């Protein structure tokens, strides 16, 4: 199943060290196309390559973007330009020599312009004259082009190219390839710890006697600050302004650190707060589709530290989420080692019925793909139904790739893509270049022409006409509920035992009602009462049809005299400034305002737990009762404990349905038979009375959404806002750490680091820190939301003078390892089998039997010099691509995780931090093996890395006499090299510091 190491890990380690040595000696070079660009002019190689290099470091607005304005601040541009003439000359000489040896120089081809001249040169896949190319999925062709372009016989070899060409045969064999993305994208929750790591790596490189400037991004890096805004204020015209002011007050230190990073590191753009959600900004502005860097053309590709980076797949750009540590390595020129994925072909036919939204479609697709099983695979959409889906609809489906488990949900570029590029302000010349390149390189789909047969690993088909309105919940995104069945499903959830679809509420308590007074008005809450209704998240706020649809529902309800109850916390957090513009032009924004859906900010809010507090009267009414209130949000995640501590039931729905449920005030409703309210005429008003037709929505979208809105929103994006511009930040190569800071702290990973790798570590007689069941998410492992006042993290902050109202969130404090270690496994809804049914962030310290917080128990084990492991069920680490879900366990002393299965990114993160991921054999788990978690565990792994193979069997023994065999989930030789060094970042530091 796994690729065997031919000589242990030495060959991989040698190859990587060699490649990084070459990067180190040319630290300002771009990773994406050095040898290719130098081929553009063999008679004037040095001049040609110098030009191309400059374009990779500082791409002009006309080539990198299609907008007229500059895309970076002057300070950022100056930072990128720092390079000495001797270094440049040395770089040009080295790569000019390598260029002449490029194995694929014969397929470097000119792309002519329609009116004469040429756009530039590119590596032509048709020129390979290999019949296998035509049968490759479009997503795999992007991997192929990247391997050819980045071939250097060091990091990327002909073997990599051949494996991809032979994808039909190799994709079933778990073969490893090297991939270099064209760029990296970050958001601030993951971007701050990434910058903290980079700053700490500079210190480590200096400590090893080398130049700290070797730690610099070699590919374009964009960081969008969008995860820090919280809904502290809602239902007011000035809510957005107040929330931003409080955001800056809370995060001043973090934002100043980011501002330092934008100038201290080369090739980095920081988009200030209040600009939009990272994925929507990526879709509308940052996405290139095709790079044209001084006459060298290649497909855009991106990895990001947010799992929903996949949204860009809807634009035909290959992109997916990775852990922060992987992203940092990619920034520094490290090729990504990945298993060549299988590709599921998903054929779409027909068209959506009247009243069905893109959200209904994506929730249906998520359920279908979850059932099929697509973890670690690409999903590629095709078929006649594609013409019925707008680009925004496609992006909605691509966005939720993590929820259905795929690495990508890819939509190849077609005419719909080109029209969207024009709509969002890309110039006609840019769009023409994109189309010409993709057609010439067999990467464009023209549904007006016969479609050649393409090979897929497996096939699925969906008739869009069979999709029906639905929502998902109450605890997982893939638990879809048809809208017509919602009332019955809700009552089943009340009856069912505690689980993903159950709350175990006794029959006699299901009609319980809590009455209270809200601002002098009588109010009541019962099971299923909606207390949060949020139009939020990147998934849906990028889609004009569902946003306009929501506004029309609000308007029609107002016209009939039906309004949202005042105690429901309503909010609207668009992912782009453009949304405000088209809502204003349509005249519908006022209708949303009157229903309480005023704009609260431009960022990721309720979907990640930044929902803010409920009104005190509402919170008090819930506190101390067994009432199960509900949140309804247009997001992509609804794991228990994520949205809000007091909303135990959380449902994902389209923006129009969010408004509908807010009007109804409960999820305990059958919309077909029960009214959402009473009109001013005393008559019952039903959902059908306020639901707009598809034609109605389309007419408003056609009138309201204009290209000029995108241009005006993005032409000044790097100018930030006054609050950002007023921030002062140091200008230095090395960061001056403040030991008293509770936001930014120098991490311990690289302290006392030696020049030689430590090698494998023995795991012997380890205690079980935690024993989990299935579907433990990264939110359970490392929550992003509120810091509970009784938690170890809260005690740490209060001991340092931070009052509770200034705790902020775990996500905002990811730059401080001391807070985050204490926040690991701090989710209030976590279920640990060692506690025998008790829910909460505690565990049993096995030697003493004490019930302690997870952090306190882990500290006792570490103090005693005792290793720990974790037992888990299926889908361990599902959810967000959260590197702290691996960093935190490492700091707690966890040496191995033994699970039934892992989510793709989390497994990679564990490997990247040097934690051993092990899988039970098929049909086995802790329960079937009779493991209670009270045993001591020894992992029998060789102590020499040269004796370890990817995917080998590993025996685990316990002090109770039980023994079982696991599969080692270091999946590639490269991951073994990282393990040998104690993680991917120590590996990079050692490799760079030696040259």
N, C-alpha and C positions, 0 to 999 in steps of 0.2 A: 504493500500500500504506500509506503514511504520510500523516498529515494535513499539508497544506502550510501554511506560515506566510503569512498574507495580507499582513503588513507586517513581514517579518523577525520579530524577537523583541521588538520594541519594545512591541507591544500587550500581550503576555504580561507583560513586565517592568513596564509601567505599571500593569496590573491588579493584579499581585502587590504592588507597592510601595504602591499605594493601600490594598489590603486590610490589609497589615501595619501601615501607618500608623494605621489605625483600631484595630487590636489594641493597638498601642503605647500609645495614649491611654486604653485601658481594660484595663491589663495584668492585672487580676485577674479578668477576666470568663471565663466558661466558653465554650468554642468550640461546644459541642454544640447548644444550643438557645436562644440569646439572644432573637432576634426572636419566636420561637414563644411563649416563656413570657410575654412581655409582652402577648401577645394574650389571655391567659387571663381577664383582667378589664379590659375596655376602660374601665370607669367608675372603676377604681382602679388604673390601669396601673402607677404607680410602686411602690405597695406590693406588688402581685402580683409584679412583676419582681424586686424586692429579695429577696423570699422565695425565688424560684426560684434567684437567683444564689447565695444562701447554701447552698442545697441542692446546688448543683453543686460548690461548694468544700468543703463539709463535709456530706456526706450522712449522715443519721442511720442507726443500725444497722437500724432498722425498714424504711427505704426502700432503702438501698443493699444491705443484706444481709438475710437472713431469720433470722439468729441473734439471740439475745437480748443478747449482749455487744457492747461497743463494738469497732469494727473497727480503730481506730487508737490509737496511744499518745497520752497527753495532750500531750506535746511536739509531736507531729506536728499535732495538732488546733490547738494554739496557733499554730503556724507558718502554718497555712492562714488563720487569722483576721485576719492583719495587713492591714488596709485602712483608709485614712483616709476620713472622711465626705465631704470634698469630691470625692474620686475617685469614690466611690459615687454621689453626686448627679449628677456629670457623666456617668457611665456610664448611669444610669437615664434622664436626659434624652435622650441620644443615641439609645439603643435604643428608647425609647418612641416617638420620632419615626419610626424605621425600621420599628417594628412596624406602624404604621398604613399603611405602604407595602408590606407583605408581599404578594407576588403570589398567595399561596395561603391567605390568611386565611379565605376562604370555606369551606375544607374542614376547618378546625379544629373538631373534634367532641368531644362529651362521651361518656365511656365509663361507662355505668351499672353499679352493683353489683347482684348478683342480689337482695339483700335491701333495696334502696333506697339512695339516695345515689349518688355517683359515685366512680370511682377517680381520674378526672382527665380532662384533655383530650389529644387526639392529632390528628395529621394523618391523615385518613382517605383511604386509596387508593381504596376504592370510590366515595367522593364525587367523585372526578375525573370519573366517568361516561365513562371512556375504555375501550373494549373491549380495547385493547392490554394493559391491566394484567393481565387474567385469563390471558393466555397467557404472561406473563413467568415465567421460572424463579423459584423462591422466593428464591434467593440474589440475583438482580437486583432483586427487590422491596425488599430491604434497602438497596441502593444508591439506589433511587428515593426511598424515604422519607427517607433521609439528605439527599439533594439538596433535596427540598422543605422539610424542616425547617430546613436551614442556608442556604436561599436568602437572600441579602442584596444581590444585584445587584453584588457586588464580588468576593468569593471564589467564590461559587457563584451561577450565573445561570440564567435560564429556559432558556437554550440547553443547559445541563447536564441539566436535567430532561427536556427534549424528546429529547435523544439517548438517554437511558435508556428513556424511554417507547417510543421507536422502535427498541428493542434488536434486534428481528429483522432490521432493515435495517442498522443502524449498527454492530453488533458485528463485521461482516465487513470493515469499512472502517478499522479501527485509529483510531477517533476518540478524542479525549482528553476526560476528564471530571475534575472536582474531587471528591474524597471526603474527608470528615472523620470519622475514627473516633471513637467515644464515649470510648475510653480507650486507654492504652498500657501494655504489660507488658514487663518486662525481667528477665533473670537477671544474676548478678553478673559473669560473664565479659564480657558485652556492656554491662552496666549501669555498671561502673566506668569504662570509657572514655567512655561517654555522659556521666556526671557530670563527668569530667575535662574534656570538651569544653564542657559548660555552665559550669563554673567558669572555664575559660579565656575563654569568650565574655563572661562578666561583666567580666573584666579588659579585654577588647577594647572593649566598649561604654563602659566608663569612660575608656579611652584615647582614644576618639573624642569625649569630652566629654559623654557622656550618662549616664543613671541605670542602674547595673548591675542594679537590681531589675527592669528590663524583661525580664531573662532569668529567667523563671519558668514552670513548667508551667501550662497553662491547662485541661488535662483531667486526670482522675484518672490517676495513674501508680503502678503497683505494681511493686516490685522484689523478687524472691525470691532470696535467697542460697542457691544449690543446686549450683553448679559447682565449688566449691573443695575439697570433701572428696575425699580420695584413699584408696585401699585399701592403706594401709601395713601395717595389721594385719588379719588374717583368721583364720577357723577358731578363734575363741575367744569366750567369753561377753562379754568386755569390749572386743571389737574396736571397736564403735561409739564407746564413750567415749574410747578411746585415739586413734582417728582424729580425733574432734572436737577433742580437746585439741591434737593436732598441727596440725590445720587452723587453729585460732586462733593457735597459735604462729607458723605460717608467714604468716598473713594478717592479723595484728593491725593493721598499718598500713592495709591495704585496707579492713578492716572499720570502722576508726575513720573513714576517709574517707566510707564509705557512711553511717555514723551521723551525721556532719556534714551530709551531703546531705539526710538525712531531716528535719532541722530548718531548714537554710538555704534549701531550696526549698519552695515552697508546693505543696500538693495531691499530696504524695508519701508513699507507704507503703513501708517497707522491712520485709520479712518475714525474720527472722533465720535464720542457719544451723540445720540440724537440723530444719526444719519440713516438708520434702518437696521434690519436684521441681516447678518452676514450672508446668508444664502440668497436673500432677495437682492442684495447689493451685488453679489457675485453674478446672479442671473441677469440683472438689468444693466450692469456696468462693467464689472471686472472680467467677466468671461470673454475670451478672445475668439473662441471656436477654432481659428487658425492664427498662429503667430506669423507675422512678417517682420523679421528683424534685419533691417538693412539688406533686404533682398534674399533672405533665406526663409523658406516657408516650412512649417511643420504644424501638426495638430496640437491644439491646446490640451493639456491634461493637468490635473490638480489633485493633491491630497490635502486634507484638512483635519484639524483637531476637533472637529465636531462631526458626529456620526451622520448628520443630515447634509454633509457636503455633497451627498449624492443628488441633491436637488439639481445641480448643474448638469446631470446626465440628461435631463429633459431638453437641454439645449444642444445635445450631441457632443458635449465635452465629457471625456472620461474622467470621473472624479469620485473619490470615496473617502470615508473617514478612516483615520489611523490614530493610534495613540500619540500623545504629545512627544514621547521619547522617539518614536519613529519619525515624526515630523521634524524634530530637531536634527536628527541624523540626515534626513533628506535635504534640509537647508544647507547642511555642511558638506554636501556633495556625496554623501553615502548612498549608493544604489539600494533601492528597496529589494530585499529578497522576498519573493512571493511564489506561492505554488500556482502554476498555470491553471486558471480556473476552468471548470466546465461552464457552458453557456446554455441556459434554458431559453428556448424560443417561445415567446408568448404571443400568439396570434390573436388580434382583436378584429372582430367583425361587427357589422351593424352600426347602430347609433343609439345614444341614450334616449330613454323615453322622456316624455314631458314630466317636469318636476323633479327629475333625478339630477343630482349635482356631481361634480368631480370628486367631492368628498365621499359621497356614497360609492363611487367607483373605486376609489383608492382603498376604502375599508373592505370592499369586496375582494379586490386584488390581493390585499394583505392576507385575508383569510385563505384564499385559494393557494397562494404561494407558501404560506406557513404549512398548510396541509401537504403540499407537494414535497417540501424540503429543499431549500435553496441556499442553505448556509454555506458560505465560502464560494458561491457561484456568482457569475454575472447572469442577469436576466435581460434579454434583448426583445423589445417589442416590435411587432411588424404586423402587416395585414391591411385590408381595405378600411378597417375601422379607424386607422390612424388619421385619415383625412377628416374625421369627425371630431378629433380632439384638438383643441387649441394648444398652443405652447404652454400656457399656464396650467391647463389640465394635465399635460404630460409632466410638467415640473412637480405638480402635486403628487403624482404617482411615483416619480423618481425620488422625491423627498423621503417617502416612507420606506425606502429600501431597508433600513435597519429594522423596521418593525416586521417586515416579512423575511428578514434574515439574509438578504442577498448583499454581496459586496457592491454591486451596481444594479440599477434598473434603467437600462440604457435605451435611448431613443435616437437612432441615427438621424443625421441632418437631412431634411427634405425641404420642400417649398414652404411649409408652415414655419420652419425654423427661420428661413430667410425673411419672411414677412415680419416675424417677431423682432428680428434684429433691426429692421427698418423702423418698426414701431417704437423701439426703445432708443432710437437716436443714433444708431450706427450709420455711418455715411454710406451712400450708394456705392462709392468706389470700394469701400471695405467689404461690403456684402458681395459685390461682384468678384472680388479677389477670393473670398471664402468659397463661393460657389465654384469658381474656376478651378481652384486647387482641389477641392474635394471630388469634383467630377473627374478631373484628370487622374486622381490617385485612387479611383474606385471606392470612395468613401461617402458618396452622395446617393440617396435613394430618390429616384424619380418614379412616383407611382403612376405616372402616365405611360410608362414603358413596361414591357414584360419583365417580371422579376426573376432573376436567375435563382436556382436552388442553392440554399445555404445549409450547411450542416450545423446541427445543434446537438447538445448532449441529450436533451429530452425536449418534449414539445407539450405545450398547453394551449388551450383555445378558450376564448370567452366571447359570447355574443353580448355586445353592449346593451342590447335591448332587454336582456334578462336581469340587468342590475336594478335594484329597487332601493328606495330610501331606507337609510339605516343609521345607526350609531354604534359605538363600540364601548364596552365596559362591563362591569364597573371598575375593573382593576387592571385590565390588559388591553393593548391596542388591537389585538387580533381576535378578541372575543366579540365578534360582530352580532348585532341584534337587529333584525328587520324592524322598521318603525312600527309596523302593524302588530308586532308581537311584543312590543316593549313593556306594556303594562303587565302582561302575564310573566314575562321574563323577570321583571322587578320583584314580583311577589314570589317567584321561585327562588330568587336570590335571598330574600328575607327568610325563606324556609330552609334553604340548603345549609349543610354544615359549613363551618368557616373554611373558606378557600377562595380561589379566584372568582368563583361564581356563587359565593355564599356568605351570609352574615349570621346565620343561626339565631334569628330573633324568634323567641317563643310566640306562638299564635296569639296568646292573650295580650301580648305587648305590641303587636303590629299596628294597632290603631291608636297607640299612645300619641297624645298631643301636648306640646309645651306652649303655654300661652305666656306672652310677655308684652311689654309696652315699648314701642319704638317711637321716640320723639313725640310722645303724647298720644300716639295712635295705637289701638289694639292690634296685636300681631300674634301669629302662631307658627310653630315649626313642628313637623312630624316626619316620619320616615319618608325619605325621597324629596323633601322640600329643597328647592334650588336656592342656595345661598351665594353661589358664585356663578356668573354667566359671563364668559370672557371670549371675545373675538380676538384671538392671539395667535402667535406662532408663525413660523416661516411657511408651514405647510399650506395654509389657506389664504393668508393675507397678501400673497403674490398674485392671486387670481381675481381679476376684476369681475368675473361673472358671479362668483359667490359673494363678493363684497357688495356689489350692487344689489344682488338678490337679498342680502340681509337688510340693506337700507330700505328696500321696497317693502319688505315684511313690516319693518318699523313704521313706515309711512301709512300703509294700509290699516294697520292696527290703530294708529293715531286717528285716522279719518273716521274709524268706527267707534272711537272712544275707549279703546282698551290700552292700558298702560302697565308697565312693569311695576311690581310692588317695590316701594322705596327701600326696603331692607335687603333686597337682592344686590349683591356687589357686582355691578355691571362694569365692563371696561372694553375699550377698543385700543389695541396696540398694533398699528400697522407695521409691516416690515419695510416700508418704503415711504418716503415723503410724497411720492407720486400718488399714493392712495388718497391723501388729504386733498390733493389738487383735483382728482377726478370726482371725488365725492362733493366737493364744492361746486364744480362745474355742473354736476347733475342736479344740484339743488337738494340733494337727499341727506347731506350731512346733518342738517338741522333736525331732521326726523330722528336720526340716531341719537342726537344730543337729547332730545325731549324724552326718549325712552331710557336715558341714563348711560348710553354708550358714547360718552365723550372720549376723545383721544386722551390716553394717559401717558403716552410716550411712544418712541419709535425704537423698539427693541424686543427682546425675548422676555416675556413676563410670566404670566400664570403657568404656561406650559412647563417651565423649569422650576416652579415653586416660588417665583417672585411675585406672588399674588397679594402680598401685604396682609395686614390684619383685617379680620372682619370687624364690623361696627361693634363696639363694646356690648351693646344690648343683645346683639345676635350671638356673639361669642359666649356671653354669660348664660344665655338661654340653652345653649348646647352643652356647656361645661357641666360635668357631673351627671349627665344623663346618658342613656344608651341610644339616644336618637341618632339615626344615620342620615345626616344631610348630604346633599349632592352638589357637585360642581359640574357644569356643562361647558366645555371649551372647544374651540376649533383648533386644537393642537394635535400633536402626534404621540404624546406620552401621557398615560393616566395611571401609572403604577401607584399602588397604595402608599400614602405618606409623601408623595411628590408634590401634588398640586397645593395642598394646604393641610396642616395637621388635623383640622376639624372636619374635613370633607372625606368621609370614608368611602363614599361612592363617587366615582369620577367618570364622566362619559365624554367621549370624543364625538363631535358632530360638526356638520357644515355650519358656516356663519349664519345662514338663514334659520337653521334649526336652533342655534344658540339663542337667537332672539325669540324664537317660538317658545322654547322652554322657559326663558326668562319671563315671558308674558304669562305662561301657564302657572309658573311658580312651583312646579313639581315635575319629577320624572315618572310619577305614578299616574300616567294618563294614557288613554287610547285616543289619539288625535282624530281618528275616524268617527268615534262615537261621542267623545266628550269635548265640551267647549274649552277654549283657552281663556275665556273671560266673558264678561257681559258688556255689551255696547251701551252707549249713552241712551239708546232708545229702549233699553231694558231687554233686548233680545240676546240670545246666546251667539257668540262669535266662535267659529271653528277655524282650524288651521287652513282649511281650503278657502276660507273667505279672505285670507290675507296673503296667500301664497301666490307670487307672481308667475306668469307664464314664461317659458323660455324665450319667446319672441319679444316679450316686454323687456326682459333683462338684456337681450341682444341689442335692442334699439337704444337703450340708455348707454350701454357700453360703447356702441359705435359713435355716439354723439360725444361722450364724455372723456374717453381715453385718447390722448393726443401725443404724438412724438415730442412736441415742444415741452411737455411736462417732464419727460425723462431728461431732456437736455438741460433744462433749467434747474432740475433737482441735483444733477451730478456735476455740472461744470464748476461748482465751487465746493465740492465735497471735501477737499483737503484743507479748506480755510477754516473748517471747524465751526465753532460757535464761540461767543465771547468768553464763556466760562472756561473753555479749553484753551483759548489763546492767552488767557491771563495766567495760566499755570506756569510756574517756573520749574525748570528741570536742570540738573547738572550737565555739564558737557565734558565728559571724561571717558577714556577708554575702559577703565575699570570702575565698577560701581562701588560707592562707599556705603557699606552695609551699616545700618543702624541697629545695634543689638537690642534696643528697646522697642523696635517697631513690632507691631502685632499684625502688620500686613505683608511686609517684605522681609524675609529672613534668609540668611545664607544656609542652604541645605547641607546636610552632613554627608551626602553621597560620596564626595570626592576628597574629604578630609583625610589626611595621612595616607594619601594614595601613593603607591609605589610604581616604579617604572615597569615592573614585570607583573603579569596577570596572576591573580591568586589561585586560579584553577578551581576545579569542582570542590564543593564543600560537602562533607558527610552529614547526612540527616539520620541521627541515631537516637532512639528512645524519645522521640518527640511526643509531646502532649497534643491533644486535639483542642485547639482554641475555640472552634465553633463547629457545629454539626448542622448542616442546612439540608432542606429539601430542594425541590425543583424551582426554577425561575427566580433565583436570587439575582437581582439586577445591580448595576453599578450605582443606582440610587440607594439601594440597601447598603452597599459596601462603603460608598463615599457620598453621602447626601450633599446636594447643592443648596438646599433651602435653609430654613430658619435654624438658628442655633438654640436648642432648648436650654432654658435657664438652669436646669438641674444637671446638665451634661458636663463631662470633664473639660470640654473646650470652653464652656461658659465660666467654669471655675478658673481656668487659666487666664481668661481675659479679665475677669473681675479682680484677680490677684494683681493684675497690672493696671488697674484703675479704669478699665473700660466698663461703663455702665450698660445694662441690658439694652437700652434703646439704641445704643451704638454698636451692638454686636454685629450688625449687618448679616450676611449669609455665609455659609461655608464656601459657596462658589466664589464669593468676593475675597475670601481669605486664603485662596489656594497658593498664594505667594509665600505663605508662612507654614513651614513644615510642622512646627510645634502645635499649631492649631489643627492642622489637617490630620496629624497622627491621632490626636484626641478625638477627631470627628470620624475616624474610620470605624465602620459598623455602628454608627450612632443613630441610624434611622429608627424612629420610634415604632415602626410597624414591622421590624425585622423579627423573624421567627427562628429561634435557635433550639434545636431538639434537646440540647442539654438542659434546657429550662422546663422541659416536660409540659409544654402548652402555654407557658407564660410568654406574652408578646412584649418585645422591647429590647433596647440595646445593652443587654447584660449577658453574662455567661457564667459558667461554673469553673472556678479554679480547681482543677482536678486533685492536686495533692492535698489541699486543705478542705475542699468541699464548700468553700465560700462562694456566695453569689456576688459578683462584682461587675462593675462596668467593664466592657471589653478592653478598654485602654488600661485600666488598673490591673486586670488579670494578666494582660500581655506584659505589663511592666514587671510584675512579680516573676513571671517566667524568665524574662530577660535578665533580671537581677540575679536569678539563681543559675543563669547560664544554661537554661533549658530551651531546646528547640520546640517550635510548634508547627502544626499542620492544620489544614482545614478540610473537612469532608463536605461534599456538596452533591446535589442531584443534577438534573439535566438543565441545559441552557444557563449555566453559571456565568455571570457577568454580562447578561443581555442588557440592552439599553444603550445609554450614551457612551461614546468613545472617551472614557474618563481615565486618564493616566493615573490620577490619584487613587483609583480603585486598585492599582498595582503598587504604587509608591507607598500608600498607607499601610497595607499588609507587610511590606518589606520593613518599614520602620517599626512595626509591632513585633518583628522577629519571625514572621511566618516564612518557612523554608519551602513548603510545597503545598499545592492544592490538588486534592484527589476528587474528581467530579465525574458524573456520567457523561457530560458533554460541556463544551465551552462555547460562548459566543466568540466569533472570529477575532474581533479587535481586542477583546479582553485577554484572550489566550496569548495573543502577540505581545500585549503589554506586560503580562506576567513574565514571558520569556525575556523581554527587553529589560526587565528589572532583575533578572537572575533568579526568579522564583520558579521552582520546578512544576510545570503543569502535567498532571497524570490523569488518565482516563481509565475508569473501570472497564473491564471487558464487556462486550455486548451481553445484555441480559442480567448483568450484575450491578449491584449498588451497595451502599453501606448496609441498608436494611436486609437485603437478601443474603449478605455475607455474615449477618449477625453482629455487625459492628455497632457499638453503642456510643463511641466517642470517649469512653473512659479508659481505653487502652493506651499504650505507648507504642509508637510506630517507628519502624526503621525502614528506610528506603534504600534498597541494595542497588545503588548506581555506582559504576566504576569511578574511581578517584582520579583517573587520567582521562582527559577529554578525548584523547586519541582512541580510546577504547569504547566510546559511546557512539551509537548510531541514531540518526533521526528516526523516531517512531518505533524504537526497539521495545521489547517486552522488559518490564522491570518488576521484580518481586518485592512485595512489601510484607514485612512480618510484624507481629504484635507480641507484646509480653503475655498475652492471654493464650498464645499458641496458635492463633489463627494466622493464615498466610494466604495471600492472593496475588494475582498477576495483573499489572496495569500496562497501558500503552503510554510510552513517553511522548508527550506532545511538544517536544522541540521538533518542529516539522522540517527544518532545513539544516544543512551544514553551517550556514551562516549563523543561525540562532545558537548552535553549539559554540561557535566562536565567541558570541556575546556572553554566553553562560560562563565560559572559561575566564572571561575578563571581569565577571561580576556585573554584567549588563552592557547594553549597547553604548551608553554614553562614556563609561570608562574605556571601552574599546576605542572609540573615536579619539578621546583625549590622548591615549597612549600612542595611537598611530600618528596623530598630527604633531605631537610634541617631540617626536624623535627626529623630525626633519625641519 
